């Protein structure tokens, strides 16, 4: 990966991340900025002490390599309004 590639990736992240962050639930912790496994564990513990009924953990093994990329790009276009980025 070149320096130019890294610059483009960083610029895209700066533009796209806030758009999609707005759609995440407050209780979602996976692969999100300023959120990690330790924070998730603390929140789970607090919820369980406050009578939560359970915890759900999902591991999508090889999921991201099996996504139909054409459909994914269409969904990104619809939800982000960034048609000109994803052709």
N, C-alpha and C positions, 0 to 999 in steps of 0.2 A: 504494500500500500504506500502510495507516495504522499508527500506533504500536501500536495494539492487535493488528493482524495480526502485526507483528514480534515482539511479546511472546509471542503464541501459538506462532509458528514456532520461536522460541528455546526455549520450554518443551518443545515436542514433540521438538526435536533433543536436548535434554538427556536426555529419557526414552528415546527410541528408539535413538539412536546407539550406546550401549554394548551393547544387545541384539544389534544386527546386526554390530557390530564383532567380537564373539566368534566369528562364523561365517567371517570372512575368513581367508584363508591369510596366513601371515607374509610371503610374497613378493609380496603384492598391494599396489600403491602408488597406483592410480588413485582420485582423489577421496576420500582418507581423511585423517582428522585427523592432524596432525603427520607427514605423509609427503608427499613431493613428487617432482618429476621429477629433481632433482639427487640425492636419496637413491637413487632407483631406478637412475640411471645409475651411481652408485658401486657399488651391489650387483651390477649386471650385469657391470661391469668385474671385480670381485673373483671372481664366479662363472666368468667366461670364463678368467681366469688359473688357476683351480683345475680346469680340464678340463671345464667345462660344455660341452654339445654344441650349444647354440644359444639363441636368444632369440625369444620370440613377442610380437609387438605386434599388437593388434587394434583397429581403429577402426570402431565401429558407427555409421556415418553415419545420422542420423535414426532411430536405434533407439528412443530414448526417446519419440519422438512417435508411434511405431507400436505401442507396448505396449498390449494389451487391458487397460484399467485395472480392470475388474471382476475379472479373473483375478489381476492383480497384488495387489489389495487382499485377496483371499482368501488368497493365499500369504503376505502379510504377517501376516494374522491367525493363520494356522497356525504360522508360525515364531516369532512374537513373543509370542503369548498375549495380545495387546492387543486383543481383540475389541471392546471398548467404544470404542476410538478410531476404528476403521475400520468404518463401517456401510455 
